[in-house]
Amino acid sequence: MTDGPDKKPERSPDRDKPKSHRVGQIIPRGPNKWLIRIFRGYKPNGANDYFNKTFHGTKKDAEKWLRGALARRVSDHVLCSAAHSACYVQYLII
């Protein structure tokens, strides 16, 4: 006797969990060179706004930097590139 078509396979408990939303990316750009990209929100015109940083080192070190940056982001630190240093100064004044 075989299992009939009415018997469903068991689902793993991880399958029912929603996937976490990843806000950071590490993109390879060359040997020991990585582009770290962190989503900051949306621009007034609706386009995505990203913080971009070129990181030189191992991927493990780039992941460590990204985790630290995301932790700082959660604790209300502003991510600004050198081109956007005015937003950091404005953040300090407020």
C-alpha positions in Angstrom: 0.0 0.0 0.0 1.3 3.4 -0.9 0.5 6.8 0.4 -2.5 8.3 -1.5 -2.6 11.6 -3.2 -4.5 13.1 -0.2 -1.4 13.0 2.0 0.6 16.2 1.8 4.3 16.5 2.6 5.1 18.3 5.9 6.2 21.9 5.6 9.3 23.1 7.3 8.6 25.8 9.9 11.1 28.2 8.2 9.0 28.2 5.0 6.0 29.9 6.7 8.1 32.8 8.1 8.3 36.0 6.1 11.7 36.8 4.6 13.5 39.7 6.1 13.8 42.8 4.0 17.5 43.4 3.1 18.4 47.1 3.0 22.1 46.5 2.4 24.0 45.0 -0.6 27.6 44.0 -1.2 28.4 44.0 -4.9 31.8 42.8 -6.2 33.7 45.4 -8.2 37.1 43.7 -8.5 39.7 41.7 -6.5 39.2 42.8 -2.9 37.0 45.7 -3.9 33.3 45.9 -3.0 30.5 48.3 -3.5 28.4 48.6 -0.4 24.9 50.0 -1.0 22.4 50.9 1.6 18.8 51.9 0.9 18.0 55.3 2.5 14.5 55.8 1.3 12.9 57.6 -1.7 13.8 60.9 -3.3 11.1 63.5 -3.7 10.6 62.4 -7.4 10.0 58.8 -6.2 13.3 57.3 -7.2 15.3 55.1 -4.9 17.9 56.8 -2.8 21.1 54.8 -1.9 24.2 55.4 0.2 27.1 54.0 -1.9 30.6 53.3 -0.6 33.5 51.6 -2.3 35.2 49.3 0.2 38.7 47.9 -0.2 39.4 44.6 1.7 38.0 41.2 2.1 34.3 40.4 1.7 34.2 39.4 5.4 35.4 42.9 6.3 32.9 44.5 4.0 30.1 42.5 5.6 31.4 43.6 9.0 31.4 47.3 7.9 27.8 46.9 6.5 26.5 45.4 9.8 28.0 48.3 11.7 26.6 50.8 9.3 23.1 49.2 9.6 23.4 49.2 13.4 24.3 52.9 13.3 21.4 53.5 11.0 19.0 51.9 13.4 20.3 54.1 16.2 19.3 57.2 14.3 22.7 58.1 12.8 22.4 59.6 9.4 24.3 58.0 6.4 25.7 60.6 4.2 28.4 60.4 1.5 31.0 63.1 1.1 28.9 64.7 -1.6 26.0 65.0 0.9 27.9 66.3 3.9 25.5 69.2 4.1 22.7 66.8 5.2 25.0 65.6 8.1 25.7 69.2 9.2 21.9 69.9 9.0 21.3 66.8 11.2 23.8 68.0 13.8 22.1 71.5 13.9 18.7 70.1 14.5 
